[in-house]
Amino acid sequence: MIHNQELYAFVFSAQLAQVAVDERAPRRLSDSKEDIERVSKKMPLDVLDIDLVNSAKKMSSVYTAIAAFENSARKFIQDRLIETIGADWWKKAVPKPIQESSEKRKIDEDQIRWHGTRGSSMIFYAQMGDLVSILRNNATAFENHIESIEWAQQIFKSLERSRNVIMHGGELSMNDIERVSMNIRDWIRQVGG
C-alpha cells in the first residue's frame, strides 16, 4: 500500500514539474493575423534606415513564398518516403553525409534551448540543396510525381540562389522575382501543394 502511495507521489511530482516547464517554455506563435501583426509590431523598424526597410519589405513577400515552398518540398519528400519506405525513412533513404550534417546542425541548435527550432523532423535540418540529393537517392519513390530529377534540381538551384540573395540583405530584380514565381508554380503544378 505504501508502495502505491510513493508511486502516486512520484507521478504527481513529475506532472507538476512538466507543468512548470511548459509554463516557462516559449509560446509558439500561431499563423493567426493577430500573431502576424504582433510580430511586426515587435520589430524596431522605426529606428532603421527607411530606404533599407522599404527594400526589405519588398523582398519579404518573395522570402515568404520561397520559405513556404522549401518547407512544402520538405513535407512532400518526407511524406513520400514515409509512404514508400516507412517510419525509419531518414536512416534508410537519406545519404549518410546529409544525415551527419543535419544531425550536427540539430545538436548545435539544441545547445541553445532558449531559441526556437527548425522543426520536429530531421529533414528540416537538411540544407535546401540536400533535398535534391535525397530525391536522387530515392528516385523511384518520386517517379509518379517528378519525371526528371534534373528538372527538380534546376528549380531548387534557382530558388536557393534567390533565397540566398534575400537572406543576405540583397534585392532581387523583377526578372528574378518572376522566375521565383514561375519555378514555384511549375513545382506545384507538377507535384501538388
MDTraj code that builds the backbone (N, CA, C; nanometers):
import mdtraj as md
import numpy as np

residues = "MET ILE HIS ASN GLN GLU LEU TYR ALA PHE VAL PHE SER ALA GLN LEU ALA GLN VAL ALA VAL ASP GLU ARG ALA PRO ARG ARG LEU SER ASP SER LYS GLU ASP ILE GLU ARG VAL SER LYS LYS MET PRO LEU ASP VAL LEU ASP ILE ASP LEU VAL ASN SER ALA LYS LYS MET SER SER VAL TYR THR ALA ILE ALA ALA PHE GLU ASN SER ALA ARG LYS PHE ILE GLN ASP ARG LEU ILE GLU THR ILE GLY ALA ASP TRP TRP LYS LYS ALA VAL PRO LYS PRO ILE GLN GLU SER SER GLU LYS ARG LYS ILE ASP GLU ASP GLN ILE ARG TRP HIS GLY THR ARG GLY SER SER MET ILE PHE TYR ALA GLN MET GLY ASP LEU VAL SER ILE LEU ARG ASN ASN ALA THR ALA PHE GLU ASN HIS ILE GLU SER ILE GLU TRP ALA GLN GLN ILE PHE LYS SER LEU GLU ARG SER ARG ASN VAL ILE MET HIS GLY GLY GLU LEU SER MET ASN ASP ILE GLU ARG VAL SER MET ASN ILE ARG ASP TRP ILE ARG GLN VAL GLY GLY".split()
xyz = np.array([
    [0.0820, -0.1183, 0.0000],
    [0.0000, 0.0000, 0.0000],
    [0.0868, 0.1253, 0.0000],
    [0.1906, 0.1286, 0.0799],
    [0.2818, 0.2439, 0.0823],
    [0.3502, 0.2573, -0.0529],
    [0.3782, 0.1455, -0.1149],
    [0.4422, 0.1465, -0.2462],
    [0.3559, 0.2219, -0.3477],
    [0.2259, 0.1994, -0.3474],
    [0.1350, 0.2704, -0.4388],
    [0.1344, 0.4199, -0.4102],
    [0.1368, 0.4579, -0.2828],
    [0.1366, 0.5995, -0.2475],
    [0.2654, 0.6665, -0.2966],
    [0.3775, 0.5968, -0.2839],
    [0.5031, 0.6514, -0.3323],
    [0.5003, 0.6686, -0.4843],
    [0.4411, 0.5709, -0.5526],
    [0.4291, 0.5782, -0.6968],
    [0.3413, 0.6970, -0.7375],
    [0.2270, 0.7129, -0.6711],
    [0.1381, 0.8256, -0.7000],
    [0.2094, 0.9591, -0.6732],
    [0.2830, 0.9675, -0.5645],
    [0.3554, 1.0905, -0.5315],
    [0.4597, 1.1215, -0.6394],
    [0.5286, 1.0162, -0.6846],
    [0.6290, 1.0340, -0.7890],
    [0.5647, 1.0841, -0.9186],
    [0.4555, 1.0213, -0.9606],
    [0.3864, 1.0605, -1.0836],
    [0.3326, 1.2028, -1.0709],
    [0.2737, 1.2349, -0.9566],
    [0.2195, 1.3689, -0.9355],
    [0.3309, 1.4738, -0.9396],
    [0.4446, 1.4434, -0.8785],
    [0.5589, 1.5355, -0.8819],
    [0.6074, 1.5563, -1.0252],
    [0.6103, 1.4492, -1.1020],
    [0.6525, 1.4602, -1.2419],
    [0.5552, 1.5464, -1.3215],
    [0.4260, 1.5300, -1.2957],
    [0.3268, 1.6121, -1.3655],
    [0.3414, 1.7590, -1.3277],
    [0.3643, 1.7881, -1.2005],
    [0.3849, 1.9267, -1.1580],
    [0.5100, 1.9858, -1.2226],
    [0.6152, 1.9071, -1.2316],
    [0.7386, 1.9531, -1.2946],
    [0.7143, 1.9836, -1.4424],
    [0.6374, 1.8979, -1.5097],
    [0.6074, 1.9206, -1.6518],
    [0.5275, 2.0485, -1.6704],
    [0.4317, 2.0737, -1.5832],
    [0.3523, 2.1973, -1.5906],
    [0.4445, 2.3188, -1.5741],
    [0.5362, 2.3115, -1.4797],
    [0.6293, 2.4229, -1.4571],
    [0.7168, 2.4461, -1.5802],
    [0.7651, 2.3392, -1.6412],
    [0.8475, 2.3511, -1.7613],
    [0.7649, 2.4102, -1.8749],
    [0.6427, 2.3606, -1.8938],
    [0.5562, 2.4103, -2.0011],
    [0.5261, 2.5584, -1.9858],
    [0.5069, 2.6032, -1.8615],
    [0.4768, 2.7444, -1.8388],
    [0.5964, 2.8334, -1.8695],
    [0.7174, 2.7802, -1.8560],
    [0.8373, 2.8598, -1.8824],
    [0.8810, 2.8514, -2.0290],
    [0.8320, 2.7514, -2.1011],
    [0.8721, 2.7343, -2.2409],
    [0.8144, 2.8474, -2.3247],
    [0.8909, 2.8931, -2.4239],
    [0.8389, 2.9990, -2.5095],
    [0.7161, 2.9491, -2.5865],
    [0.6187, 3.0364, -2.5973],
    [0.4956, 3.0011, -2.6673],
    [0.5195, 3.0128, -2.8168],
    [0.4837, 2.9074, -2.8905],
    [0.4928, 2.9124, -3.0366],
    [0.3812, 2.9997, -3.0894],
    [0.4154, 3.0819, -3.1850],
    [0.3162, 3.1684, -3.2453],
    [0.2283, 3.0891, -3.3406],
    [0.1044, 3.1299, -3.3503],
    [0.0149, 3.0682, -3.4470],
    [0.0284, 3.1427, -3.5792],
    [-0.0469, 3.1002, -3.6769],
    [-0.0472, 3.1686, -3.8051],
    [-0.1622, 3.2690, -3.8137],
    [-0.2165, 3.3046, -3.6991],
    [-0.3296, 3.3968, -3.6981],
    [-0.2845, 3.5367, -3.7382],
    [-0.3780, 3.6135, -3.7893],
    [-0.3498, 3.7513, -3.8291],
    [-0.2996, 3.8320, -3.7098],
    [-0.3544, 3.8046, -3.5916],
    [-0.3130, 3.8774, -3.4713],
    [-0.1668, 3.8505, -3.4379],
    [-0.1240, 3.7245, -3.4453],
    [0.0158, 3.6933, -3.4161],
    [0.1091, 3.7523, -3.5220],
    [0.0662, 3.7507, -3.6473],
    [0.1476, 3.8100, -3.7541],
    [0.1650, 3.9595, -3.7289],
    [0.0572, 4.0270, -3.6926],
    [0.0655, 4.1706, -3.6619],
    [0.1498, 4.1951, -3.5365],
    [0.1371, 4.1083, -3.4365],
    [0.2143, 4.1245, -3.3133],
    [0.3644, 4.1131, -3.3411],
    [0.4027, 4.0192, -3.4274],
    [0.5437, 4.0057, -3.4639],
    [0.5919, 4.1333, -3.5325],
    [0.5131, 4.1843, -3.6260],
    [0.5519, 4.3078, -3.6963],
    [0.5716, 4.4234, -3.5995],
    [0.4823, 4.4343, -3.5017],
    [0.4921, 4.5448, -3.4053],
    [0.6131, 4.5321, -3.3135],
    [0.6635, 4.4110, -3.2941],
    [0.7801, 4.3900, -3.2076],
    [0.9108, 4.4338, -3.2748],
    [0.9104, 4.4464, -3.4059],
    [1.0322, 4.4808, -3.4780],
    [1.0556, 4.6320, -3.4749],
    [1.1797, 4.6746, -3.4485],
    [1.2113, 4.8183, -3.4366],
    [1.2328, 4.8852, -3.5725],
    [1.1375, 4.8681, -3.6644],
    [1.1532, 4.9229, -3.7991],
    [1.1636, 5.0753, -3.7987],
    [1.1042, 5.1388, -3.6992],
    [1.1043, 5.2848, -3.6922],
    [1.2423, 5.3434, -3.6635],
    [1.3360, 5.2639, -3.6147],
    [1.4691, 5.3159, -3.5834],
    [1.5728, 5.2791, -3.6904],
    [1.5279, 5.2090, -3.7935],
    [1.6182, 5.1680, -3.9012],
    [1.6025, 5.2602, -4.0217],
    [1.7022, 5.2604, -4.1069],
    [1.7005, 5.3421, -4.2280],
    [1.5777, 5.3057, -4.3118],
    [1.4950, 5.4043, -4.3436],
    [1.3679, 5.3823, -4.4130],
    [1.3867, 5.3203, -4.5514],
    [1.4919, 5.3582, -4.6235],
    [1.5162, 5.3004, -4.7559],
    [1.5497, 5.1513, -4.7454],
    [1.6287, 5.1158, -4.6441],
    [1.6628, 4.9750, -4.6239],
    [1.5413, 4.8951, -4.5785],
    [1.4572, 4.9559, -4.4952],
    [1.3339, 4.8899, -4.4509],
    [1.2424, 4.8658, -4.5708],
    [1.2256, 4.9658, -4.6553],
    [1.1381, 4.9514, -4.7720],
    [1.1900, 4.8450, -4.8690],
    [1.3221, 4.8413, -4.8877],
    [1.3817, 4.7387, -4.9728],
    [1.3540, 4.5994, -4.9160],
    [1.3721, 4.5844, -4.7860],
    [1.3477, 4.4545, -4.7216],
    [1.2000, 4.4165, -4.7278],
    [1.1119, 4.5157, -4.7119],
    [0.9680, 4.4883, -4.7201],
    [0.9301, 4.4368, -4.8585],
    [0.9912, 4.4942, -4.9627],
    [0.9633, 4.4451, -5.0983],
    [1.0013, 4.2979, -5.1110],
    [1.1122, 4.2599, -5.0495],
    [1.1599, 4.1223, -5.0612],
    [1.0882, 4.0266, -4.9662],
    [1.0160, 4.0794, -4.8687],
    [0.9519, 3.9916, -4.7692],
    [0.8499, 3.8972, -4.8321],
    [0.7774, 3.9413, -4.9328],
    [0.6812, 3.8520, -4.9993],
    [0.7528, 3.7412, -5.0752],
    [0.8655, 3.7764, -5.1363],
    [0.9427, 3.6761, -5.2090],
    [0.9993, 3.5745, -5.1101],
    [1.0543, 3.6232, -4.9992],
    [1.1061, 3.5335, -4.8965],
    [0.9957, 3.4412, -4.8448],
    [0.8770, 3.4963, -4.8206],
    [0.7652, 3.4173, -4.7704],
    [0.7328, 3.3037, -4.8672],
    [0.7277, 3.3354, -4.9962],
    [0.6966, 3.2332, -5.0969],
    [0.8050, 3.1257, -5.1006],
    [0.9317, 3.1668, -5.0971],
    [1.0413, 3.0688, -5.1029],
    [1.0431, 2.9827, -4.9772],
    [1.0249, 3.0435, -4.8602],
    [1.0254, 2.9664, -4.7352],
    [0.9094, 2.8661, -4.7332],
    [0.7911, 2.9092, -4.7772],
    [0.6767, 2.8179, -4.7812],
    [0.7011, 2.7056, -4.8821],
    [0.7595, 2.7399, -4.9975],
    [0.7950, 2.6376, -5.0964],
    [0.8915, 2.5354, -5.0362],
    [0.9976, 2.5873, -4.9746],
    [1.1020, 2.5000, -4.9200],
    [1.0437, 2.4023, -4.8184],
    [0.9596, 2.4530, -4.7293],
    [0.9018, 2.3646, -4.6279],
    [0.7973, 2.2703, -4.6857],
    [0.7245, 2.3141, -4.7890],
    [0.6297, 2.2218, -4.8523],
    [0.7050, 2.1131, -4.9282],
    [0.8196, 2.1472, -4.9881],
    [0.9013, 2.0461, -5.0555],
    [0.9560, 1.9453, -4.9538],
    [0.9989, 1.9931, -4.8387],
    [1.0458, 1.9026, -4.7325],
    [0.9345, 1.8069, -4.6917],
    [0.8147, 1.8624, -4.6727],
    [0.6999, 1.7798, -4.6325],
    [0.6653, 1.6792, -4.7419],
    [0.6667, 1.7228, -4.8669],
    [0.6400, 1.6331, -4.9795],
    [0.7384, 1.5164, -4.9800],
    [0.8676, 1.5475, -4.9684],
    [0.9713, 1.4438, -4.9696],
    [0.9516, 1.3490, -4.8516],
    [0.9329, 1.4037, -4.7342],
    [0.9139, 1.3215, -4.6149],
    [0.7902, 1.2321, -4.6286],
    [0.6781, 1.2883, -4.6720],
    [0.5548, 1.2102, -4.6847],
    [0.5702, 1.0957, -4.7838],
    [0.6353, 1.1221, -4.8992],
    [0.6536, 1.0157, -4.9989],
    [0.7447, 0.9056, -4.9443],
    [0.8503, 0.9460, -4.8703],
    [0.9429, 0.8445, -4.8190],
    [0.8810, 0.7650, -4.7049],
    [0.8001, 0.8273, -4.6232],
    [0.7284, 0.7522, -4.5196],
    [0.6352, 0.6518, -4.5863],
    [0.5681, 0.6963, -4.6913],
    [0.4735, 0.6117, -4.7642],
    [0.5422, 0.4920, -4.8294],
    [0.6603, 0.5140, -4.8876],
    [0.7270, 0.4062, -4.9618],
    [0.8264, 0.3259, -4.8789],
    [0.8868, 0.3859, -4.7777],
    [0.9923, 0.3186, -4.7012],
    [0.9494, 0.2879, -4.5589],
    [0.8728, 0.3778, -4.4993],
    [0.8275, 0.3577, -4.3625],
    [0.8808, 0.4639, -4.2686],
    [0.8480, 0.4463, -4.1414],
    [0.8808, 0.5460, -4.0390],
    [1.0314, 0.5691, -4.0244],
    [1.1125, 0.4729, -4.0569],
    [1.2574, 0.4866, -4.0432],
    [1.3229, 0.5343, -4.1739],
    [1.2481, 0.6084, -4.2549],
    [1.2946, 0.6569, -4.3843],
    [1.4229, 0.7382, -4.3730],
    [1.4382, 0.8168, -4.2673],
    [1.5563, 0.9027, -4.2539],
    [1.6837, 0.8188, -4.2542],
    [1.6840, 0.7117, -4.1767],
    [1.8044, 0.6269, -4.1675],
    [1.8251, 0.5432, -4.2927],
    [1.7149, 0.5020, -4.3568],
    [1.7261, 0.4133, -4.4727],
    [1.7438, 0.4864, -4.6052],
    [1.6892, 0.6069, -4.6189],
    [1.6794, 0.6700, -4.7504],
    [1.7673, 0.7929, -4.7698],
    [1.8202, 0.8479, -4.6626],
    [1.8977, 0.9720, -4.6733],
    [2.0467, 0.9388, -4.6724],
    [2.1210, 0.9928, -4.7685],
    [2.2652, 0.9667, -4.7720],
    [2.3327, 1.0033, -4.6384],
    [2.4267, 0.9213, -4.5977],
    [2.4951, 0.9394, -4.4686],
    [2.5513, 1.0800, -4.4476],
    [2.6181, 1.1399, -4.5469],
    [2.6711, 1.2750, -4.5229],
    [2.5616, 1.3769, -4.4886],
    [2.4445, 1.3628, -4.5496],
    [2.3334, 1.4535, -4.5194],
    [2.2804, 1.4249, -4.3793],
    [2.2701, 1.2971, -4.3446],
    [2.2275, 1.2619, -4.2085],
    [2.3226, 1.3232, -4.1065],
    [2.4515, 1.3067, -4.1297],
    [2.5517, 1.3548, -4.0340],
    [2.5509, 1.5064, -4.0205],
    [2.5465, 1.5788, -4.1334],
    [2.5479, 1.7249, -4.1240],
    [2.4173, 1.7771, -4.0630],
    [2.3054, 1.7128, -4.0934],
    [2.1767, 1.7533, -4.0352],
    [2.1745, 1.7272, -3.8852],
    [2.2241, 1.6118, -3.8455],
    [2.2272, 1.5781, -3.7034],
    [2.3216, 1.6715, -3.6276],
    [2.4328, 1.7083, -3.6894],
    [2.5242, 1.8042, -3.6271],
    [2.4549, 1.9396, -3.6093],
    [2.3836, 1.9847, -3.7130],
    [2.3099, 2.1108, -3.7047],
    [2.2071, 2.1065, -3.5919],
    [2.1359, 1.9938, -3.5809],
    [2.0345, 1.9799, -3.4757],
    [2.0992, 1.9813, -3.3376],
    [2.2085, 1.9098, -3.3206],
    [2.2787, 1.9075, -3.1918],
    [2.3271, 2.0475, -3.1559],
    [2.3853, 2.1179, -3.2532],
    [2.4320, 2.2549, -3.2285],
    [2.3166, 2.3443, -3.1843],
    [2.2033, 2.3334, -3.2532],
    [2.0889, 2.4178, -3.2197],
    [2.0241, 2.3768, -3.0879],
    [2.0295, 2.2478, -3.0543],
    [1.9732, 2.2006, -2.9271],
    [2.0491, 2.2582, -2.8070],
    [2.1738, 2.2990, -2.8282],
    [2.2525, 2.3575, -2.7198],
    [2.1961, 2.4929, -2.6753],
    [2.1260, 2.5590, -2.7655],
    [2.0679, 2.6905, -2.7364],
    [1.9182, 2.6684, -2.7129],
    [1.8855, 2.6219, -2.5934],
    [1.7478, 2.5819, -2.5624],
    [1.6505, 2.6985, -2.5581],
    [1.7002, 2.8202, -2.5401],
    [1.6107, 2.9349, -2.5328],
    [1.5639, 2.9807, -2.6711],
    [1.6230, 2.9273, -2.7755],
    [1.5904, 2.9708, -2.9113],
    [1.4966, 2.8710, -2.9793],
    [1.4149, 2.9200, -3.0699],
    [1.3230, 2.8343, -3.1456],
    [1.3976, 2.7327, -3.2302],
    [1.3248, 2.6326, -3.2761],
    [1.3848, 2.5250, -3.3550],
    [1.3347, 2.5297, -3.4991],
    [1.4002, 2.4537, -3.5846],
    [1.3630, 2.4481, -3.7255],
    [1.2383, 2.3647, -3.7487],
    [1.2222, 2.2585, -3.6748],
    [1.1084, 2.1694, -3.6960],
    [1.1255, 2.0418, -3.6182],
    [1.0245, 1.9579, -3.6251],
    [1.0268, 1.8349, -3.5461],
    [1.0909, 1.7180, -3.6207],
    [1.1069, 1.7296, -3.7499],
    [1.1643, 1.6217, -3.8300],
    [1.3071, 1.6575, -3.8706],
    [1.3900, 1.5562, -3.8875],
    [1.5289, 1.5799, -3.9270],
    [1.5409, 1.6465, -4.0635],
    [1.4418, 1.6289, -4.1508],
    [1.4511, 1.6891, -4.2842],
    [1.4573, 1.8417, -4.2773],
    [1.4092, 1.9000, -4.1683],
    [1.4158, 2.0457, -4.1533],
    [1.5566, 2.0934, -4.1187],
    [1.6463, 2.0009, -4.0879],
    [1.7850, 2.0354, -4.0593],
    [1.8753, 2.0129, -4.1808],
    [1.8180, 1.9587, -4.2873],
    [1.8928, 1.9417, -4.4123],
    [1.8912, 2.0733, -4.4884],
    [1.9993, 2.1017, -4.5594],
    [2.0067, 2.2226, -4.6416],
    [1.9134, 2.2071, -4.7617],
    [1.8728, 2.3196, -4.8180],
    [1.7850, 2.3162, -4.9340],
    [1.8471, 2.2350, -5.0480],
    [1.9760, 2.2538, -5.0710],
    [2.0442, 2.1784, -5.1756],
    [2.0496, 2.0286, -5.1485],
    [2.0436, 1.9896, -5.0219],
    [2.0447, 1.8474, -4.9865],
    [1.9165, 1.7766, -5.0299],
    [1.8098, 1.8527, -5.0450],
    [1.6820, 1.7913, -5.0808],
    [1.6902, 1.7210, -5.2161],
    [1.7646, 1.7787, -5.3099],
    [1.7807, 1.7158, -5.4409],
    [1.8558, 1.5837, -5.4261],
    [1.9571, 1.5793, -5.3405],
    [2.0307, 1.4539, -5.3186],
    [1.9389, 1.3472, -5.2610],
    [1.8488, 1.3870, -5.1734],
    [1.7531, 1.2917, -5.1166],
    [1.6592, 1.2421, -5.2270],
    [1.6130, 1.3329, -5.3129],
    [1.5284, 1.2926, -5.4261],
    [1.6035, 1.1948, -5.5166],
    [1.7260, 1.2313, -5.5519],
    [1.8066, 1.1480, -5.6425],
    [1.8325, 1.0093, -5.5822],
    [1.8585, 1.0062, -5.4529],
    [1.8870, 0.8800, -5.3835],
    [1.7653, 0.7885, -5.3779],
    [1.6474, 0.8453, -5.3995],
    [1.5221, 0.7696, -5.3878],
    [1.4317, 0.7952, -5.5079],
    [1.4905, 0.8028, -5.6254],
    [1.4174, 0.8435, -5.7461],
    [1.2913, 0.7615, -5.7693],
    [1.2948, 0.6329, -5.7420],
    [1.1758, 0.5505, -5.7685],
    [1.0577, 0.5896, -5.6796],
    [1.0850, 0.6422, -5.5620],
    [0.9761, 0.6843, -5.4721],
    [0.9048, 0.8078, -5.5259],
    [0.9682, 0.8794, -5.6168],
    [0.9126, 1.0044, -5.6681],
    [0.8760, 0.9988, -5.8158],
    [0.8940, 0.8830, -5.8809],
    [0.8751, 0.8756, -6.0256],
    [0.7331, 0.9076, -6.0712],
    [0.6332, 0.8895, -5.9860],
    [0.4962, 0.9256, -6.0220],
    [0.4695, 1.0751, -6.0073],
    [0.5650, 1.1470, -5.9489],
    [0.5464, 1.2898, -5.9229],
    [0.6475, 1.3766, -5.9975],
    [0.7696, 1.3273, -6.0070],
    [0.8771, 1.4051, -6.0696],
    [0.9351, 1.3216, -6.1826],
    [0.9155, 1.3691, -6.3043],
    [0.9635, 1.2938, -6.4194],
    [1.1154, 1.2972, -6.4309],
    [1.1748, 1.4105, -6.3899],
    [1.3185, 1.4282, -6.4045],
    [1.3772, 1.4930, -6.2791],
    [1.4710, 1.4255, -6.2178],
    [1.5394, 1.4814, -6.1011],
    [1.6183, 1.6061, -6.1426],
    [1.6692, 1.6078, -6.2665],
    [1.7429, 1.7246, -6.3149],
    [1.6522, 1.8476, -6.3182],
    [1.5247, 1.8288, -6.3581],
    [1.4278, 1.9389, -6.3560],
    [1.4113, 1.9917, -6.2136],
    [1.3931, 1.9002, -6.1187],
    [1.3789, 1.9403, -5.9783],
    [1.5052, 2.0119, -5.9311],
    [1.6209, 1.9617, -5.9706],
    [1.7470, 2.0235, -5.9305],
    [1.7566, 2.1667, -5.9798],
    [1.7149, 2.1922, -6.1026],
    [1.7197, 2.3289, -6.1565],
    [1.6267, 2.4224, -6.0792],
    [1.5094, 2.3729, -6.0424],
    [1.4163, 2.4548, -5.9642],
    [1.4764, 2.4871, -5.8280],
    [1.5272, 2.3863, -5.7597],
    [1.5862, 2.4088, -5.6273],
    [1.7073, 2.5016, -5.6361],
    [1.7907, 2.4816, -5.7368],
    [1.9109, 2.5640, -5.7523],
    [1.8735, 2.7105, -5.7756],
    [1.7764, 2.7351, -5.8620],
    [1.7335, 2.8716, -5.8908],
    [1.6716, 2.9371, -5.7678],
    [1.5838, 2.8640, -5.6994],
    [1.5189, 2.9193, -5.5806],
    [1.6184, 2.9407, -5.4675],
    [1.7137, 2.8490, -5.4537],
    [1.8137, 2.8652, -5.3480],
    [1.9001, 2.9888, -5.3735],
    [1.9327, 3.0141, -5.4982],
    [2.0125, 3.1323, -5.5323],
    [1.9361, 3.2593, -5.4917],
    [1.8078, 3.2664, -5.5272],
    [1.7264, 3.3831, -5.4910],
    [1.7098, 3.3926, -5.3402],
    [1.6889, 3.2797, -5.2756],
    [1.6752, 3.2762, -5.1292],
    [1.7996, 3.3345, -5.0638],
    [1.9155, 3.2929, -5.1110],
    [2.0408, 3.3384, -5.0500],
    [2.0626, 3.4882, -5.0688],
    [2.0247, 3.5410, -5.1848],
    [2.0372, 3.6852, -5.2076],
    [1.9523, 3.7599, -5.1049],
    [1.8267, 3.7170, -5.0896],
    [1.7361, 3.7845, -4.9958],
    [1.7848, 3.7687, -4.8518],
    [1.8249, 3.6486, -4.8143],
    [1.8665, 3.6225, -4.6763],
    [1.9924, 3.6983, -4.6377],
    [2.0688, 3.7422, -4.7356],
    [2.1902, 3.8174, -4.7055],
    [2.1744, 3.9652, -4.7397],
    [2.0477, 4.0119, -4.7344],
    [2.0207, 4.1541, -4.7453],
    [2.0140, 4.2095, -4.8860],
    [2.0178, 4.1234, -4.9858],
    [2.0124, 4.1712, -5.1230],
    [1.8695, 4.1915, -5.1709],
    [1.8593, 4.2456, -5.2919],
    [1.7287, 4.2717, -5.3512],
    [1.7267, 4.2103, -5.4910],
    [1.6216, 4.1366, -5.5196],
    [1.6067, 4.0727, -5.6497],
    [1.5475, 4.1696, -5.7508],
    [1.5824, 4.1490, -5.8770],
    [1.5207, 4.2255, -5.9843],
    [1.3811, 4.1682, -6.0116],
    [1.3014, 4.2394, -6.0888],
    [1.1684, 4.1894, -6.1229],
    [1.1788, 4.0608, -6.2042],
    [1.2805, 4.0487, -6.2893],
    [1.3011, 3.9237, -6.3642],
    [1.3267, 3.8077, -6.2686],
    [1.4080, 3.8315, -6.1658],
    [1.4358, 3.7275, -6.0667],
    [1.3076, 3.6890, -5.9917],
    [1.2286, 3.7894, -5.9569],
    [1.1041, 3.7649, -5.8831],
    [1.0082, 3.6830, -5.9682],
    [0.9978, 3.7169, -6.0964],
    [0.9103, 3.6409, -6.1867],
    [0.9592, 3.4974, -6.2028],
    [1.0914, 3.4775, -6.2038],
    [1.1485, 3.3430, -6.2137],
    [1.1146, 3.2619, -6.0889],
    [1.1234, 3.3260, -5.9720],
    [1.0860, 3.2583, -5.8470],
    [0.9408, 3.2130, -5.8562],
    [0.8544, 3.3034, -5.8972],
    [0.7124, 3.2726, -5.9084],
    [0.6879, 3.1576, -6.0067],
    [0.7512, 3.1640, -6.1223],
    [0.7340, 3.0604, -6.2237],
    [0.7831, 2.9248, -6.1724],
    [0.8995, 2.9225, -6.1073],
    [0.9532, 2.7961, -6.0566],
    [0.8611, 2.7338, -5.9517],
    [0.8100, 2.8149, -5.8616],
    [0.7203, 2.7628, -5.7578],
    [0.5918, 2.7120, -5.8214],
    [0.5354, 2.7881, -5.9148],
    [0.4117, 2.7450, -5.9824],
    [0.4336, 2.6160, -6.0601],
    [0.5465, 2.6038, -6.1292],
    [0.5760, 2.4813, -6.2040],
    [0.5858, 2.3613, -6.1095],
    [0.6545, 2.3800, -5.9972],
    [0.6674, 2.2727, -5.8991],
    [0.5298, 2.2282, -5.8472],
    [0.4473, 2.3251, -5.8101],
    [0.3156, 2.2940, -5.7546],
    [0.2291, 2.2237, -5.8595],
    [0.2344, 2.2699, -5.9852],
    [0.1561, 2.2036, -6.0906],
    [0.2038, 2.0597, -6.1126],
    [0.3323, 2.0356, -6.0929],
    [0.3863, 1.9021, -6.1166],
    [0.3626, 1.8068, -5.9989],
    [0.3940, 1.8519, -5.8783],
    [0.3902, 1.7598, -5.7628],
    [0.2723, 1.7859, -5.6695],
    [0.2079, 1.9001, -5.6824],
    [0.0975, 1.9341, -5.5926],
    [0.1476, 2.0215, -5.4788],
    [0.0539, 2.0732, -5.4040],
    [0.0887, 2.1669, -5.2963],
    [0.0864, 2.1037, -5.1687],
])
top = md.Topology()
chain = top.add_chain()
for i, resn in enumerate(residues, 1):
    res = top.add_residue(resn, chain, resSeq=i)
    for name in ("N", "CA", "C"):
        top.add_atom(name, md.element.get_by_symbol(name[0]), res)
traj = md.Trajectory(xyz[None], top)
